[in-house]
Amino acid sequence: MLSKPSPFARHRLLESYQPAPGVADELFDAQGNMRPVWRPFVERFLSLEPEEIPRRFERGDQYLRDAGVYYRRYSNDVLAEREWPLSHIPVILHEREWAGICEGLAQRADLLEAVMADLYGPGRLVSDGHLPPELIAGNRHWLRPMVGVPPRGGHYLHFLAFEIGRSPDGTWFVLGDRAQAPSGAGFALENRMATGRIFPERFPRDRIHKLAGFFTEFRNALEDLSGQGRERPARAAILTPGPASDGYYEHTYIARYLGLPLLEGEDLLVENGQAMVRTIEGPQPLGALWRRMDAGFMDPLALSPHSQIGTPGMMEAVRLGNIAMVNALGAGVLETRALMAFLPHISRVLHGQPLKMPNIATWWCGAARERAHVRAHADQMMIGPAMAVDLPFDLDATTALGGAFRGVARSSIAQWLEAEGGQLVGQEAVTLSTTPAWQDAPGGGSLQPRPMTVRVFAARTPQGWRFMKGGYARIGPQGDATALSMQSGGAVADVWVVSDRAVPPLTMAPDSARGFRRRSPGTLPARAADNLYWLGRYIERCEDAVRLIRAYHLRLAATGSIDEKRLRRLAQFLDDVGIDVSEPVPSGLIARLDAARICASKVRDRFSTDGWLALQDLAKTAREMTETARPGDDTARAMGVLLRKITGFTGLVHENMYRFAGWRFLSVGRALERSAATASLLIRFCDETAPEGALDLVVEVGDSVITHQRRYRVATSPETVLDLLVLDADNPRAILFLINDLKANLEALPNAESAGRPGPILRALLPLRTELMVAEPRSVTPEFLARLRTQLFQLSDLISDQYMR
Amino acid sequence: MLYEVKLRLTYSYDSPTDHARNLLRLLPSDIAGTQVVRARLLTFDPAPSERYESVDFFGTALTSAAWHRPIAEISVQMTAQVERKTAPPTFDFSRQLSDLPGELAAQHSLEPASPHHFLAASGRAGPDPEMTAFARDQLRPGMTVYEAITAVGKALFAQMSFDAQATDVNTPAAEAFAKRHGVCQDFSHIMISALRGIGVPAGYVSGFLRTYPPPGQPRLEGADAMHAWVRAWAGAEMGWVEFDPTNNQSAGEDYITVGYGRDYDDVPPLRGAMRGAGGQESAQAVDVIPQA
């Protein structure tokens, strides 16, 4: 319906771009003229060589893969991840239009704060008849323990998101408010990074507003909130439901980006009404929590008793005003869909002004007049649960659309409305605007109009609400431009807010009032220490198993018989630790890799993306090998591959990880595991009954063949082997070396000593070390080794007791 | 009637727990016109590292106690002197059940006593098709709200068997109803769900009940347990009425109230969390001793 096609419309990539009638389009106005704000970008894009476009898109996708960006639905499988569905073409809005959007949303944010303050305060909206009581009293997101509890810092809401769409007449409206734990800000950053790889040109990039300023202001606001009115410093942190939640990647990303610790409920405890972080130095006070967890889960005692991820006593810390929550517990009630029916009126009641930006027209079916309206206009309605907090286009949020039930058999809409009126809400089946998205096709792709909504983020600062200059857009599938089409997911895109002239770069000069602040890494949470320690142990366990399996298959290839004495002993040794060598890549090995990966997944914010990807790659390779590896030489070679990949991971960690306490726990875990494994191996293969060749096997598994040749220039004997693998202070695989390494790391941990004397951990370690330093190979008997191993496990318990509680 | 109420709870853990925190709702409070608490005391052994007293949304006294050191066992002792006023004879001045929606619509309040809190499904009690059908079967045309409440309670008493072995504290009401067996908690949740299903706001009452030894026998010490019954809203004028479906009677002089909630989850006598491995065991002993 382009009455006056613009010159661009004739371009090959745009010739089939046909916005549907009655739908606003972002790229073209109603007369078919390209909107000026898009022009520089489109000109540039259309000038690209056809083969350049997929290359550029691939650069963006590659960035996302390298960065490890993924998302997931809640699932029991902690490790199930999906690729991030980036739509490569940004949505472009002019800064003037954006300013109008932000003005409307700032008013709305203030209104939501006022509604919140009333619902958890005097309750006048209900008692004065502006809100039906059942919408609040029957709402599971209205948290009774919060009634009458003023928020620390004076405000309930600090970080909000709004899902907005554009009407056919070009104006914007709100589809939903996100107040519980708004997600997506981190994804907006990642989209921006990826889109920057696709369109790296200085122009139009220099006219795009940056996102970083928003985050700086929000982080400063969080720190002010956490510190204000306190004598002792208290930190701010981010709280995540953990690796099983769909937003976990984003939580780790945003925590790293903002330099805030990422905590889980287990990391916290409440003592004397104060929320604390369990750290390796004991509990440390927490001042503010940016929670990415629904409030109901925050405290299994005072809130949902079924929560497995909360912190007992947290509600008490809140009630006593000792911690600021972003946002206050109970803010989820503001997301109730039926509330949209009342907000336009409430805005007049509370603030004496109409909403600057309307929200999606909504009718609560508990009132007879509204119910009648919804019934009469059912063909233009989305009808769904009144108390739902999903967005209108989320799955299951709409039961009936356009007068017909979706997927459920019911008698009639009219009867349904009559029977369940108060539980239902009708919302106008809105039409969204369309924006260009890339459509691949065999003969070359093209740009096609797709429906979209934009998520806008707001943060409270001392200067008022600040908005991210940009956001992220959801892009629906082609065709249907009703809001509902968004539920099939589709893609996400970067949102560019552009100026007519170059945007001044963000000054990185420190805010003079704040001065330069080097953010210390902070004290390591005890749970992170625990996971890093066990990651070290599991990785070492994997390496140990891989070496043993390789040794087994090398000998199998040489002898061709599994009945050979050494092989039988090795098979038995492995069987004792749950590894069945009759499978070339034993499930016991896969289980060890998964254990390592689960530990790593819980501390992803603490080591590099490369390290994580190396570990993912390792596990993937091992799994693939289970299908292909044949016993003997083939498996020996496969194990060689795994061994190099493990070393790749440990190398990345060792070379690149900052030497903070977390690295030490990882190293301690490895050294301890390796010492114990070496002791176990020697007990079984370095005694008098050991079959011939057993000593060579030990030296091989201990990766010390060359060293042995150099140092002793004789064949292996029990003395040379024990000397090299137990008593040698220079062989990184010898127990004494490992004990020295343990000592260095344990001494560097906090509270290793008390009052100038070694603490319990060092007291247990030092005699061990002395004993090894003075021992002769002949005194290293299996009994000696068994005792050593027991003492190492006791040491492990002491480490857990002191640092990981 | 004046009572001395004594309760002793012990919790022992398989292995000493690192941090333990408990929320307790055991102390009776004053209730205008019904109940006067002359004295009340809650003590712990070992003494907690911290303790706070507060009142929850529905007005129940709430004690929070935490131990920051490893403990193997906690024993809780509650004693209270409570005067329970003589209940006046109940006159039914509630309106017809069919008038109740209109009465409800006229209530614009989120106050703790507002009936609106008690109509929607809560975690453990809510309209359920089976229980709603059961409640409907008890209704006769023209019944008042109060008659309906009593009819549902009496019918439950008639059809349900008290059976301490059939269910535990976590059994869903629907399962107890299907078996027609349960304890006071199940009876109450079923009655609440049934009443909500026919549009009558209903909630859970936690408290103590005076029990009578068999004729000629002495009262056994510590033989009682905490009790639960139901309160339901019989309209603006008559307000809340209490009925005990386990014993087929209105909750009168023999009943001492600790607190109200939408269901058990709002008023559990004890909710605890501990850090540490292993299970736990608990024992409860209650005495309700009438004072001369």
Interface residues (C-beta under 8 A of the other chain):
Chain A: L119 G123 V126 S127 D128 G129 P133 E134 I136 A137 G138 R144 P145 V147 L269 V270 E271 N272 G273 P300 L301 A302 S304 P305 P312 G313 E316 R319 L320 R805
Chain B: D18 H19 R21 N22 L23 S49 E50 Y52 S54 D56 F57 F58 S64 A66 H68 Q107 H108 S109 L110 E111 S114 H116 H117 L119 A120 A121 G123 D265 P268 R271 G272 A273
